[in-house]
Amino acid sequence: MEIHQQIPSTTIDNNVRGISTSDVDELSQFQINKNRRYTQLQAGQLNGAYLEANLGDVQIFRESLNAGALIEAAPASSFLPFAAITSNADNFKYCGKQREKNTVLQATGGFWDASFQHSLNFVVAAFDRKAFSRSIELLTGEEVPQAWFVSQACLTEPHALKTYACGLDNILTIIKSRPEILKKDNVQRMLSDSILRLILKVLSKTTPINVQQVSPSNRAQGVRMVIDYLHHYADQVPTIPELCNIAKLSERNLQYGFNEYLGITPIRYLRLVRLNGVKRDLLLSHPKKDRIVDIALNWGFIELGRFAGEYRQLFQELPSVTLNKLNQTK
């Protein structure tokens, strides 16, 4: 997956940044170096909130989304992110696998994705890889287990995970209210040390759940190939045989694969990607120059009445409302 990001201007302080938006492209662009992509999958007026604090060798952030979506990311390999889900996300899947309770999510470089229904809240500590290894070896006198450098979901001790999540959330709340404290080096060092010790307690008690993510099945690989392909060519409305060719799977296996991975059919996913594409173009359009019908046709929607109904059902607003949003903020 390749996504080009822009550096946004919205900041709270030099070391603290936050955003609240209904535009998922704006949300992805705000998260520098995380290489994010969002696709809304469930009905609702999706809003995202994100807050991060940078403490030198570790960055902590929390994010919330209020409608079901697919999140895809390819973070820089220099990061070691460890995430804790703080909401009861329905049908949450990490790299196509159902998340069990009391799991910490390791997204240590390379590609990962997560899908969920209704809403999602999570907090993350993302360490500099080299600094993390050096600090852990100094604390424990041992080399860092290689399992900590693998993108996977791991079971851990419930109390340690809860303490980790609450600890990160409390630190972010304090920093948001008093960002000036990060100007003091001793405060940054103290907080970084606290975060390191919190994650060490979590990781020292982990048991891998789905190591197979490292070498996914042919079916899962085929689904991922189709997902990525559709983000580039969904406007061409490819057929099922064309998608089977991309995935190197039969139609039956492609259907099974999508149901296992996202809980929907490939045809449904294609339609959702196209509806998301229309919304993206509407947000970037000029109300007086761009016509909704032209944008809909560009994405292969020829039954305009059906399109408007599906658009309203997914995004809880008419296409005309979306088109006028940017003009209203000027």
C-alpha positions as protocol buffer text, in pm:
chain_id: "A"
residue {
  index: 1
  type: MET
  ca { x: 0 y: 0 z: 0 }
}
residue {
  index: 2
  type: GLU
  ca { x: 135 y: 340 z: -96 }
}
residue {
  index: 3
  type: ILE
  ca { x: -21 y: 661 z: 26 }
}
residue {
  index: 4
  type: HIS
  ca { x: 130 y: 1007 z: -6 }
}
residue {
  index: 5
  type: GLN
  ca { x: 85 y: 1226 z: 299 }
}
residue {
  index: 6
  type: GLN
  ca { x: 85 y: 1601 z: 350 }
}
residue {
  index: 7
  type: ILE
  ca { x: 203 y: 1775 z: 664 }
}
residue {
  index: 8
  type: PRO
  ca { x: -94 y: 1954 z: 825 }
}
residue {
  index: 9
  type: SER
  ca { x: -79 y: 2286 z: 1004 }
}
residue {
  index: 10
  type: THR
  ca { x: -319 y: 2212 z: 1293 }
}
residue {
  index: 11
  type: THR
  ca { x: -124 y: 2199 z: 1620 }
}
residue {
  index: 12
  type: ILE
  ca { x: -180 y: 2257 z: 1989 }
}
residue {
  index: 13
  type: ASP
  ca { x: 188 y: 2296 z: 2074 }
}
residue {
  index: 14
  type: ASN
  ca { x: 520 y: 2200 z: 1916 }
}
residue {
  index: 15
  type: ASN
  ca { x: 505 y: 1860 z: 2087 }
}
residue {
  index: 16
  type: VAL
  ca { x: 128 y: 1817 z: 2101 }
}
residue {
  index: 17
  type: ARG
  ca { x: -103 y: 1786 z: 1800 }
}
residue {
  index: 18
  type: GLY
  ca { x: -472 y: 1710 z: 1772 }
}
residue {
  index: 19
  type: ILE
  ca { x: -759 y: 1707 z: 1527 }
}
residue {
  index: 20
  type: SER
  ca { x: -1132 y: 1635 z: 1518 }
}
residue {
  index: 21
  type: THR
  ca { x: -1283 y: 1592 z: 1172 }
}
residue {
  index: 22
  type: SER
  ca { x: -1550 y: 1422 z: 965 }
}
residue {
  index: 23
  type: ASP
  ca { x: -1310 y: 1401 z: 667 }
}
residue {
  index: 24
  type: VAL
  ca { x: -1118 y: 1072 z: 688 }
}
residue {
  index: 25
  type: ASP
  ca { x: -864 y: 1194 z: 431 }
}
residue {
  index: 26
  type: GLU
  ca { x: -786 y: 1489 z: 655 }
}
residue {
  index: 27
  type: LEU
  ca { x: -751 y: 1247 z: 946 }
}
residue {
  index: 28
  type: SER
  ca { x: -508 y: 1025 z: 755 }
}
residue {
  index: 29
  type: GLN
  ca { x: -301 y: 1320 z: 633 }
}
residue {
  index: 30
  type: PHE
  ca { x: -273 y: 1454 z: 986 }
}
residue {
  index: 31
  type: GLN
  ca { x: -95 y: 1140 z: 1106 }
}
residue {
  index: 32
  type: ILE
  ca { x: 252 y: 1203 z: 971 }
}
residue {
  index: 33
  type: ASN
  ca { x: 458 y: 893 z: 881 }
}
residue {
  index: 34
  type: LYS
  ca { x: 178 y: 652 z: 975 }
}
residue {
  index: 35
  type: ASN
  ca { x: 65 y: 611 z: 613 }
}
residue {
  index: 36
  type: ARG
  ca { x: -304 y: 564 z: 701 }
}
residue {
  index: 37
  type: ARG
  ca { x: -608 y: 500 z: 486 }
}
residue {
  index: 38
  type: TYR
  ca { x: -969 y: 485 z: 605 }
}
residue {
  index: 39
  type: THR
  ca { x: -1276 y: 335 z: 435 }
}
residue {
  index: 40
  type: GLN
  ca { x: -1618 y: 371 z: 599 }
}
residue {
  index: 41
  type: LEU
  ca { x: -1796 y: 35 z: 602 }
}
residue {
  index: 42
  type: GLN
  ca { x: -2097 y: 92 z: 829 }
}
residue {
  index: 43
  type: ALA
  ca { x: -2376 y: 350 z: 825 }
}
residue {
  index: 44
  type: GLY
  ca { x: -2328 y: 668 z: 1027 }
}
residue {
  index: 45
  type: GLN
  ca { x: -2187 y: 1020 z: 1023 }
}
residue {
  index: 46
  type: LEU
  ca { x: -1829 y: 916 z: 1075 }
}
residue {
  index: 47
  type: ASN
  ca { x: -1620 y: 1149 z: 1290 }
}
residue {
  index: 48
  type: GLY
  ca { x: -1261 y: 1094 z: 1395 }
}
residue {
  index: 49
  type: ALA
  ca { x: -1066 y: 1246 z: 1682 }
}
residue {
  index: 50
  type: TYR
  ca { x: -690 y: 1215 z: 1723 }
}
residue {
  index: 51
  type: LEU
  ca { x: -445 y: 1349 z: 1982 }
}
residue {
  index: 52
  type: GLU
  ca { x: -71 y: 1285 z: 2000 }
}
residue {
  index: 53
  type: ALA
  ca { x: 216 y: 1391 z: 2223 }
}
residue {
  index: 54
  type: ASN
  ca { x: 581 y: 1356 z: 2124 }
}
residue {
  index: 55
  type: LEU
  ca { x: 830 y: 1279 z: 2398 }
}
residue {
  index: 56
  type: GLY
  ca { x: 1152 y: 1226 z: 2206 }
}
residue {
  index: 57
  type: ASP
  ca { x: 1201 y: 852 z: 2168 }
}
residue {
  index: 58
  type: VAL
  ca { x: 834 y: 771 z: 2222 }
}
residue {
  index: 59
  type: GLN
  ca { x: 511 y: 911 z: 2083 }
}
residue {
  index: 60
  type: ILE
  ca { x: 177 y: 844 z: 2250 }
}
residue {
  index: 61
  type: PHE
  ca { x: -158 y: 899 z: 2083 }
}
residue {
  index: 62
  type: ARG
  ca { x: -524 y: 813 z: 2109 }
}
residue {
  index: 63
  type: GLU
  ca { x: -780 y: 791 z: 1835 }
}
residue {
  index: 64
  type: SER
  ca { x: -1155 y: 744 z: 1819 }
}
residue {
  index: 65
  type: LEU
  ca { x: -1394 y: 671 z: 1533 }
}
residue {
  index: 66
  type: ASN
  ca { x: -1770 y: 660 z: 1577 }
}
residue {
  index: 67
  type: ALA
  ca { x: -1871 y: 446 z: 1276 }
}
residue {
  index: 68
  type: GLY
  ca { x: -1754 y: 111 z: 1144 }
}
residue {
  index: 69
  type: ALA
  ca { x: -1456 y: 134 z: 910 }
}
residue {
  index: 70
  type: LEU
  ca { x: -1148 y: -34 z: 770 }
}
residue {
  index: 71
  type: ILE
  ca { x: -815 y: 120 z: 876 }
}
residue {
  index: 72
  type: GLU
  ca { x: -508 y: 37 z: 671 }
}
residue {
  index: 73
  type: ALA
  ca { x: -154 y: 147 z: 753 }
}
residue {
  index: 74
  type: ALA
  ca { x: 208 y: 98 z: 659 }
}
residue {
  index: 75
  type: PRO
  ca { x: 407 y: 280 z: 930 }
}
residue {
  index: 76
  type: ALA
  ca { x: 778 y: 347 z: 907 }
}
residue {
  index: 77
  type: SER
  ca { x: 992 y: 52 z: 1017 }
}
residue {
  index: 78
  type: SER
  ca { x: 1168 y: 269 z: 1275 }
}
residue {
  index: 79
  type: PHE
  ca { x: 849 y: 271 z: 1488 }
}
residue {
  index: 80
  type: LEU
  ca { x: 738 y: 8 z: 1742 }
}
residue {
  index: 81
  type: PRO
  ca { x: 369 y: 83 z: 1813 }
}
residue {
  index: 82
  type: PHE
  ca { x: 178 y: -106 z: 2084 }
}
residue {
  index: 83
  type: ALA
  ca { x: -198 y: -44 z: 2093 }
}
residue {
  index: 84
  type: ALA
  ca { x: -469 y: -112 z: 2350 }
}
residue {
  index: 85
  type: ILE
  ca { x: -838 y: -102 z: 2257 }
}
residue {
  index: 86
  type: THR
  ca { x: -1030 y: 103 z: 2514 }
}
residue {
  index: 87
  type: SER
  ca { x: -1380 y: 52 z: 2371 }
}
residue {
  index: 88
  type: ASN
  ca { x: -1593 y: -257 z: 2323 }
}
residue {
  index: 89
  type: ALA
  ca { x: -1548 y: -257 z: 1945 }
}
residue {
  index: 90
  type: ASP
  ca { x: -1793 y: -497 z: 1781 }
}
residue {
  index: 91
  type: ASN
  ca { x: -1647 y: -759 z: 1550 }
}
residue {
  index: 92
  type: PHE
  ca { x: -1299 y: -604 z: 1564 }
}
residue {
  index: 93
  type: LYS
  ca { x: -1053 y: -780 z: 1335 }
}
residue {
  index: 94
  type: TYR
  ca { x: -679 y: -724 z: 1320 }
}
residue {
  index: 95
  type: CYS
  ca { x: -520 y: -834 z: 994 }
}
residue {
  index: 96
  type: GLY
  ca { x: -837 y: -1031 z: 922 }
}
residue {
  index: 97
  type: LYS
  ca { x: -837 y: -1215 z: 1255 }
}
residue {
  index: 98
  type: GLN
  ca { x: -1099 y: -1170 z: 1525 }
}
residue {
  index: 99
  type: ARG
  ca { x: -956 y: -988 z: 1828 }
}
residue {
  index: 100
  type: GLU
  ca { x: -990 y: -1165 z: 2160 }
}
residue {
  index: 101
  type: LYS
  ca { x: -1037 y: -983 z: 2488 }
}
residue {
  index: 102
  type: ASN
  ca { x: -726 y: -861 z: 2673 }
}
residue {
  index: 103
  type: THR
  ca { x: -503 y: -835 z: 2368 }
}
residue {
  index: 104
  type: VAL
  ca { x: -228 y: -589 z: 2289 }
}
residue {
  index: 105
  type: LEU
  ca { x: -181 y: -509 z: 1921 }
}
residue {
  index: 106
  type: GLN
  ca { x: 175 y: -494 z: 1789 }
}
residue {
  index: 107
  type: ALA
  ca { x: 210 y: -300 z: 1463 }
}
residue {
  index: 108
  type: THR
  ca { x: 586 y: -311 z: 1429 }
}
residue {
  index: 109
  type: GLY
  ca { x: 653 y: -182 z: 1081 }
}
residue {
  index: 110
  type: GLY
  ca { x: 525 y: -321 z: 754 }
}
residue {
  index: 111
  type: PHE
  ca { x: 155 y: -337 z: 670 }
}
residue {
  index: 112
  type: TRP
  ca { x: -142 y: -392 z: 900 }
}
residue {
  index: 113
  type: ASP
  ca { x: -517 y: -335 z: 889 }
}
residue {
  index: 114
  type: ALA
  ca { x: -809 y: -337 z: 1129 }
}
residue {
  index: 115
  type: SER
  ca { x: -1185 y: -343 z: 1071 }
}
residue {
  index: 116
  type: PHE
  ca { x: -1467 y: -290 z: 1320 }
}
residue {
  index: 117
  type: GLN
  ca { x: -1837 y: -214 z: 1354 }
}
residue {
  index: 118
  type: HIS
  ca { x: -2006 y: 87 z: 1518 }
}
residue {
  index: 119
  type: SER
  ca { x: -1715 y: 261 z: 1699 }
}
residue {
  index: 120
  type: LEU
  ca { x: -1354 y: 229 z: 1808 }
}
residue {
  index: 121
  type: ASN
  ca { x: -1130 y: 393 z: 2069 }
}
residue {
  index: 122
  type: PHE
  ca { x: -767 y: 303 z: 2124 }
}
residue {
  index: 123
  type: VAL
  ca { x: -443 y: 436 z: 2273 }
}
residue {
  index: 124
  type: VAL
  ca { x: -92 y: 369 z: 2147 }
}
residue {
  index: 125
  type: ALA
  ca { x: 269 y: 414 z: 2252 }
}
residue {
  index: 126
  type: ALA
  ca { x: 500 y: 415 z: 1949 }
}
residue {
  index: 127
  type: PHE
  ca { x: 867 y: 376 z: 2042 }
}
residue {
  index: 128
  type: ASP
  ca { x: 1177 y: 442 z: 1842 }
}
residue {
  index: 129
  type: ARG
  ca { x: 1297 y: 90 z: 1765 }
}
residue {
  index: 130
  type: LYS
  ca { x: 1664 y: 137 z: 1854 }
}
residue {
  index: 131
  type: ALA
  ca { x: 1596 y: 339 z: 2168 }
}
residue {
  index: 132
  type: PHE
  ca { x: 1335 y: 83 z: 2281 }
}
residue {
  index: 133
  type: SER
  ca { x: 1577 y: -209 z: 2240 }
}
residue {
  index: 134
  type: ARG
  ca { x: 1854 y: -27 z: 2422 }
}
residue {
  index: 135
  type: SER
  ca { x: 1630 y: 70 z: 2715 }
}
residue {
  index: 136
  type: ILE
  ca { x: 1474 y: -276 z: 2755 }
}
residue {
  index: 137
  type: GLU
  ca { x: 1816 y: -442 z: 2756 }
}
residue {
  index: 138
  type: LEU
  ca { x: 1935 y: -198 z: 3024 }
}
residue {
  index: 139
  type: LEU
  ca { x: 1625 y: -263 z: 3235 }
}
residue {
  index: 140
  type: THR
  ca { x: 1619 y: -642 z: 3206 }
}
residue {
  index: 141
  type: GLY
  ca { x: 1980 y: -729 z: 3132 }
}
residue {
  index: 142
  type: GLU
  ca { x: 1852 y: -945 z: 2844 }
}
residue {
  index: 143
  type: GLU
  ca { x: 1802 y: -909 z: 2471 }
}
residue {
  index: 144
  type: VAL
  ca { x: 1458 y: -804 z: 2352 }
}
residue {
  index: 145
  type: PRO
  ca { x: 1252 y: -1111 z: 2247 }
}
residue {
  index: 146
  type: GLN
  ca { x: 1212 y: -1124 z: 1870 }
}
residue {
  index: 147
  type: ALA
  ca { x: 838 y: -1183 z: 1916 }
}
residue {
  index: 148
  type: TRP
  ca { x: 809 y: -818 z: 2025 }
}
residue {
  index: 149
  type: PHE
  ca { x: 921 y: -712 z: 1678 }
}
residue {
  index: 150
  type: VAL
  ca { x: 642 y: -902 z: 1496 }
}
residue {
  index: 151
  type: SER
  ca { x: 312 y: -745 z: 1389 }
}
residue {
  index: 152
  type: GLN
  ca { x: 52 y: -954 z: 1570 }
}
residue {
  index: 153
  type: ALA
  ca { x: -219 y: -958 z: 1835 }
}
residue {
  index: 154
  type: CYS
  ca { x: -113 y: -1107 z: 2169 }
}
residue {
  index: 155
  type: LEU
  ca { x: -300 y: -1207 z: 2480 }
}
residue {
  index: 156
  type: THR
  ca { x: -168 y: -1043 z: 2795 }
}
residue {
  index: 157
  type: GLU
  ca { x: -249 y: -1008 z: 3164 }
}
residue {
  index: 158
  type: PRO
  ca { x: -573 y: -805 z: 3195 }
}
residue {
  index: 159
  type: HIS
  ca { x: -460 y: -581 z: 3483 }
}
residue {
  index: 160
  type: ALA
  ca { x: -133 y: -492 z: 3310 }
}
residue {
  index: 161
  type: LEU
  ca { x: -317 y: -405 z: 2988 }
}
residue {
  index: 162
  type: LYS
  ca { x: -576 y: -193 z: 3170 }
}
residue {
  index: 163
  type: THR
  ca { x: -302 y: -12 z: 3363 }
}
residue {
  index: 164
  type: TYR
  ca { x: -116 y: 52 z: 3036 }
}
residue {
  index: 165
  type: ALA
  ca { x: -424 y: 194 z: 2862 }
}
residue {
  index: 166
  type: CYS
  ca { x: -530 y: 407 z: 3156 }
}
residue {
  index: 167
  type: GLY
  ca { x: -174 y: 528 z: 3207 }
}
residue {
  index: 168
  type: LEU
  ca { x: -138 y: 647 z: 2847 }
}
residue {
  index: 169
  type: ASP
  ca { x: -481 y: 806 z: 2853 }
}
residue {
  index: 170
  type: ASN
  ca { x: -406 y: 995 z: 3178 }
}
residue {
  index: 171
  type: ILE
  ca { x: -72 y: 1120 z: 3046 }
}
residue {
  index: 172
  type: LEU
  ca { x: -235 y: 1248 z: 2727 }
}
residue {
  index: 173
  type: THR
  ca { x: -508 y: 1422 z: 2927 }
}
residue {
  index: 174
  type: ILE
  ca { x: -252 y: 1598 z: 3146 }
}
residue {
  index: 175
  type: ILE
  ca { x: -37 y: 1701 z: 2849 }
}
residue {
  index: 176
  type: LYS
  ca { x: -340 y: 1830 z: 2656 }
}
residue {
  index: 177
  type: SER
  ca { x: -436 y: 2056 z: 2946 }
}
residue {
  index: 178
  type: ARG
  ca { x: -78 y: 2167 z: 3013 }
}
residue {
  index: 179
  type: PRO
  ca { x: 133 y: 2121 z: 2697 }
}
residue {
  index: 180
  type: GLU
  ca { x: 403 y: 2352 z: 2833 }
}
residue {
  index: 181
  type: ILE
  ca { x: 526 y: 2077 z: 3068 }
}
residue {
  index: 182
  type: LEU
  ca { x: 691 y: 1900 z: 2773 }
}
residue {
  index: 183
  type: LYS
  ca { x: 931 y: 2190 z: 2736 }
}
residue {
  index: 184
  type: LYS
  ca { x: 1112 y: 2057 z: 3042 }
}
residue {
  index: 185
  type: ASP
  ca { x: 1353 y: 1774 z: 2955 }
}
residue {
  index: 186
  type: ASN
  ca { x: 1324 y: 1612 z: 3297 }
}
residue {
  index: 187
  type: VAL
  ca { x: 945 y: 1584 z: 3256 }
}
residue {
  index: 188
  type: GLN
  ca { x: 985 y: 1419 z: 2914 }
}
residue {
  index: 189
  type: ARG
  ca { x: 1236 y: 1169 z: 3054 }
}
residue {
  index: 190
  type: MET
  ca { x: 1015 y: 1088 z: 3352 }
}
residue {
  index: 191
  type: LEU
  ca { x: 708 y: 1031 z: 3135 }
}
residue {
  index: 192
  type: SER
  ca { x: 903 y: 827 z: 2879 }
}
residue {
  index: 193
  type: ASP
  ca { x: 1035 y: 603 z: 3155 }
}
residue {
  index: 194
  type: SER
  ca { x: 686 y: 553 z: 3297 }
}
residue {
  index: 195
  type: ILE
  ca { x: 551 y: 456 z: 2954 }
}
residue {
  index: 196
  type: LEU
  ca { x: 838 y: 213 z: 2896 }
}
residue {
  index: 197
  type: ARG
  ca { x: 772 y: 38 z: 3226 }
}
residue {
  index: 198
  type: LEU
  ca { x: 400 y: 16 z: 3154 }
}
residue {
  index: 199
  type: ILE
  ca { x: 453 y: -159 z: 2820 }
}
residue {
  index: 200
  type: LEU
  ca { x: 723 y: -384 z: 2964 }
}
residue {
  index: 201
  type: LYS
  ca { x: 470 y: -525 z: 3212 }
}
residue {
  index: 202
  type: VAL
  ca { x: 227 y: -588 z: 2927 }
}
residue {
  index: 203
  type: LEU
  ca { x: 479 y: -750 z: 2691 }
}
residue {
  index: 204
  type: SER
  ca { x: 643 y: -969 z: 2954 }
}
residue {
  index: 205
  type: LYS
  ca { x: 311 y: -1156 z: 2989 }
}
residue {
  index: 206
  type: THR
  ca { x: 206 y: -1187 z: 2626 }
}
residue {
  index: 207
  type: THR
  ca { x: 109 y: -1500 z: 2438 }
}
residue {
  index: 208
  type: PRO
  ca { x: 82 y: -1474 z: 2057 }
}
residue {
  index: 209
  type: ILE
  ca { x: -269 y: -1534 z: 1921 }
}
residue {
  index: 210
  type: ASN
  ca { x: -229 y: -1520 z: 1547 }
}
residue {
  index: 211
  type: VAL
  ca { x: 132 y: -1547 z: 1443 }
}
residue {
  index: 212
  type: GLN
  ca { x: 1 y: -1670 z: 1108 }
}
residue {
  index: 213
  type: GLN
  ca { x: -39 y: -1303 z: 1019 }
}
residue {
  index: 214
  type: VAL
  ca { x: 331 y: -1303 z: 939 }
}
residue {
  index: 215
  type: SER
  ca { x: 272 y: -1550 z: 654 }
}
residue {
  index: 216
  type: PRO
  ca { x: -101 y: -1523 z: 574 }
}
residue {
  index: 217
  type: SER
  ca { x: -298 y: -1784 z: 383 }
}
residue {
  index: 218
  type: ASN
  ca { x: -335 y: -1765 z: 5 }
}
residue {
  index: 219
  type: ARG
  ca { x: -698 y: -1663 z: 54 }
}
residue {
  index: 220
  type: ALA
  ca { x: -609 y: -1377 z: 289 }
}
residue {
  index: 221
  type: GLN
  ca { x: -329 y: -1266 z: 57 }
}
residue {
  index: 222
  type: GLY
  ca { x: -572 y: -1264 z: -235 }
}
residue {
  index: 223
  type: VAL
  ca { x: -822 y: -1053 z: -41 }
}
residue {
  index: 224
  type: ARG
  ca { x: -552 y: -803 z: 49 }
}
residue {
  index: 225
  type: MET
  ca { x: -447 y: -778 z: -316 }
}
residue {
  index: 226
  type: VAL
  ca { x: -807 y: -705 z: -419 }
}
residue {
  index: 227
  type: ILE
  ca { x: -854 y: -447 z: -142 }
}
residue {
  index: 228
  type: ASP
  ca { x: -545 y: -259 z: -251 }
}
residue {
  index: 229
  type: TYR
  ca { x: -638 y: -288 z: -619 }
}
residue {
  index: 230
  type: LEU
  ca { x: -985 y: -146 z: -560 }
}
residue {
  index: 231
  type: HIS
  ca { x: -849 y: 162 z: -385 }
}
residue {
  index: 232
  type: HIS
  ca { x: -678 y: 247 z: -715 }
}
residue {
  index: 233
  type: TYR
  ca { x: -927 y: 119 z: -973 }
}
residue {
  index: 234
  type: ALA
  ca { x: -1271 y: 100 z: -808 }
}
residue {
  index: 235
  type: ASP
  ca { x: -1397 y: 381 z: -1033 }
}
residue {
  index: 236
  type: GLN
  ca { x: -1356 y: 140 z: -1327 }
}
residue {
  index: 237
  type: VAL
  ca { x: -1603 y: -98 z: -1157 }
}
residue {
  index: 238
  type: PRO
  ca { x: -1409 y: -421 z: -1218 }
}
residue {
  index: 239
  type: THR
  ca { x: -1605 y: -745 z: -1253 }
}
residue {
  index: 240
  type: ILE
  ca { x: -1586 y: -1047 z: -1024 }
}
residue {
  index: 241
  type: PRO
  ca { x: -1382 y: -1245 z: -1283 }
}
residue {
  index: 242
  type: GLU
  ca { x: -1135 y: -956 z: -1296 }
}
residue {
  index: 243
  type: LEU
  ca { x: -1110 y: -954 z: -916 }
}
residue {
  index: 244
  type: CYS
  ca { x: -1062 y: -1332 z: -914 }
}
residue {
  index: 245
  type: ASN
  ca { x: -773 y: -1284 z: -1155 }
}
residue {
  index: 246
  type: ILE
  ca { x: -618 y: -1018 z: -928 }
}
residue {
  index: 247
  type: ALA
  ca { x: -657 y: -1242 z: -622 }
}
residue {
  index: 248
  type: LYS
  ca { x: -558 y: -1564 z: -801 }
}
residue {
  index: 249
  type: LEU
  ca { x: -864 y: -1722 z: -638 }
}
residue {
  index: 250
  type: SER
  ca { x: -1185 y: -1882 z: -755 }
}
residue {
  index: 251
  type: GLU
  ca { x: -1508 y: -1688 z: -706 }
}
residue {
  index: 252
  type: ARG
  ca { x: -1606 y: -1912 z: -415 }
}
residue {
  index: 253
  type: ASN
  ca { x: -1272 y: -1866 z: -239 }
}
residue {
  index: 254
  type: LEU
  ca { x: -1283 y: -1490 z: -299 }
}
residue {
  index: 255
  type: GLN
  ca { x: -1631 y: -1478 z: -143 }
}
residue {
  index: 256
  type: TYR
  ca { x: -1518 y: -1686 z: 155 }
}
residue {
  index: 257
  type: GLY
  ca { x: -1204 y: -1477 z: 191 }
}
residue {
  index: 258
  type: PHE
  ca { x: -1390 y: -1144 z: 207 }
}
residue {
  index: 259
  type: ASN
  ca { x: -1646 y: -1280 z: 452 }
}
residue {
  index: 260
  type: GLU
  ca { x: -1365 y: -1407 z: 676 }
}
residue {
  index: 261
  type: TYR
  ca { x: -1158 y: -1091 z: 648 }
}
residue {
  index: 262
  type: LEU
  ca { x: -1420 y: -812 z: 654 }
}
residue {
  index: 263
  type: GLY
  ca { x: -1755 y: -983 z: 704 }
}
residue {
  index: 264
  type: ILE
  ca { x: -1889 y: -858 z: 370 }
}
residue {
  index: 265
  type: THR
  ca { x: -1884 y: -975 z: 7 }
}
residue {
  index: 266
  type: PRO
  ca { x: -1635 y: -839 z: -247 }
}
residue {
  index: 267
  type: ILE
  ca { x: -1923 y: -678 z: -442 }
}
residue {
  index: 268
  type: ARG
  ca { x: -2040 y: -498 z: -128 }
}
residue {
  index: 269
  type: TYR
  ca { x: -1687 y: -384 z: -50 }
}
residue {
  index: 270
  type: LEU
  ca { x: -1643 y: -252 z: -406 }
}
residue {
  index: 271
  type: ARG
  ca { x: -1964 y: -51 z: -374 }
}
residue {
  index: 272
  type: LEU
  ca { x: -1854 y: 90 z: -37 }
}
residue {
  index: 273
  type: VAL
  ca { x: -1517 y: 196 z: -180 }
}
residue {
  index: 274
  type: ARG
  ca { x: -1696 y: 370 z: -468 }
}
residue {
  index: 275
  type: LEU
  ca { x: -1933 y: 551 z: -230 }
}
residue {
  index: 276
  type: ASN
  ca { x: -1633 y: 660 z: -20 }
}
residue {
  index: 277
  type: GLY
  ca { x: -1470 y: 782 z: -341 }
}
residue {
  index: 278
  type: VAL
  ca { x: -1774 y: 994 z: -426 }
}
residue {
  index: 279
  type: LYS
  ca { x: -1771 y: 1148 z: -78 }
}
residue {
  index: 280
  type: ARG
  ca { x: -1400 y: 1225 z: -109 }
}
residue {
  index: 281
  type: ASP
  ca { x: -1451 y: 1398 z: -443 }
}
residue {
  index: 282
  type: LEU
  ca { x: -1753 y: 1591 z: -316 }
}
residue {
  index: 283
  type: LEU
  ca { x: -1548 y: 1727 z: -25 }
}
residue {
  index: 284
  type: LEU
  ca { x: -1280 y: 1841 z: -269 }
}
residue {
  index: 285
  type: SER
  ca { x: -1523 y: 1993 z: -519 }
}
residue {
  index: 286
  type: HIS
  ca { x: -1655 y: 2344 z: -574 }
}
residue {
  index: 287
  type: PRO
  ca { x: -2033 y: 2359 z: -529 }
}
residue {
  index: 288
  type: LYS
  ca { x: -2082 y: 2603 z: -816 }
}
residue {
  index: 289
  type: LYS
  ca { x: -1860 y: 2421 z: -1066 }
}
residue {
  index: 290
  type: ASP
  ca { x: -1900 y: 2052 z: -992 }
}
residue {
  index: 291
  type: ARG
  ca { x: -2224 y: 1862 z: -1035 }
}
residue {
  index: 292
  type: ILE
  ca { x: -2314 y: 1568 z: -814 }
}
residue {
  index: 293
  type: VAL
  ca { x: -2434 y: 1373 z: -1116 }
}
residue {
  index: 294
  type: ASP
  ca { x: -2094 y: 1407 z: -1287 }
}
residue {
  index: 295
  type: ILE
  ca { x: -1905 y: 1289 z: -980 }
}
residue {
  index: 296
  type: ALA
  ca { x: -2143 y: 995 z: -934 }
}
residue {
  index: 297
  type: LEU
  ca { x: -2100 y: 895 z: -1298 }
}
residue {
  index: 298
  type: ASN
  ca { x: -1722 y: 916 z: -1263 }
}
residue {
  index: 299
  type: TRP
  ca { x: -1751 y: 642 z: -1001 }
}
residue {
  index: 300
  type: GLY
  ca { x: -1980 y: 425 z: -1214 }
}
residue {
  index: 301
  type: PHE
  ca { x: -2314 y: 510 z: -1051 }
}
residue {
  index: 302
  type: ILE
  ca { x: -2565 y: 529 z: -1336 }
}
residue {
  index: 303
  type: GLU
  ca { x: -2886 y: 473 z: -1135 }
}
residue {
  index: 304
  type: LEU
  ca { x: -2879 y: 812 z: -967 }
}
residue {
  index: 305
  type: GLY
  ca { x: -3187 y: 760 z: -750 }
}
residue {
  index: 306
  type: ARG
  ca { x: -3046 y: 438 z: -608 }
}
residue {
  index: 307
  type: PHE
  ca { x: -2706 y: 604 z: -565 }
}
residue {
  index: 308
  type: ALA
  ca { x: -2852 y: 892 z: -364 }
}
residue {
  index: 309
  type: GLY
  ca { x: -3039 y: 649 z: -138 }
}
residue {
  index: 310
  type: GLU
  ca { x: -2732 y: 433 z: -75 }
}
residue {
  index: 311
  type: TYR
  ca { x: -2516 y: 740 z: -15 }
}
residue {
  index: 312
  type: ARG
  ca { x: -2761 y: 877 z: 241 }
}
residue {
  index: 313
  type: GLN
  ca { x: -2793 y: 537 z: 411 }
}
residue {
  index: 314
  type: LEU
  ca { x: -2414 y: 501 z: 450 }
}
residue {
  index: 315
  type: PHE
  ca { x: -2314 y: 858 z: 540 }
}
residue {
  index: 316
  type: GLN
  ca { x: -2644 y: 973 z: 699 }
}
residue {
  index: 317
  type: GLU
  ca { x: -2661 y: 1279 z: 474 }
}
residue {
  index: 318
  type: LEU
  ca { x: -2748 y: 1366 z: 115 }
}
residue {
  index: 319
  type: PRO
  ca { x: -2467 y: 1414 z: -141 }
}
residue {
  index: 320
  type: SER
  ca { x: -2569 y: 1781 z: -171 }
}
residue {
  index: 321
  type: VAL
  ca { x: -2500 y: 1833 z: 201 }
}
residue {
  index: 322
  type: THR
  ca { x: -2151 y: 1687 z: 163 }
}
residue {
  index: 323
  type: LEU
  ca { x: -2085 y: 1903 z: -142 }
}
residue {
  index: 324
  type: ASN
  ca { x: -2175 y: 2222 z: 46 }
}
residue {
  index: 325
  type: LYS
  ca { x: -1973 y: 2143 z: 360 }
}
residue {
  index: 326
  type: LEU
  ca { x: -1646 y: 2289 z: 233 }
}
residue {
  index: 327
  type: ASN
  ca { x: -1819 y: 2601 z: 104 }
}
residue {
  index: 328
  type: GLN
  ca { x: -1986 y: 2654 z: 443 }
}
residue {
  index: 329
  type: THR
  ca { x: -1652 y: 2655 z: 627 }
}
residue {
  index: 330
  type: LYS
  ca { x: -1501 y: 2926 z: 404 }
}
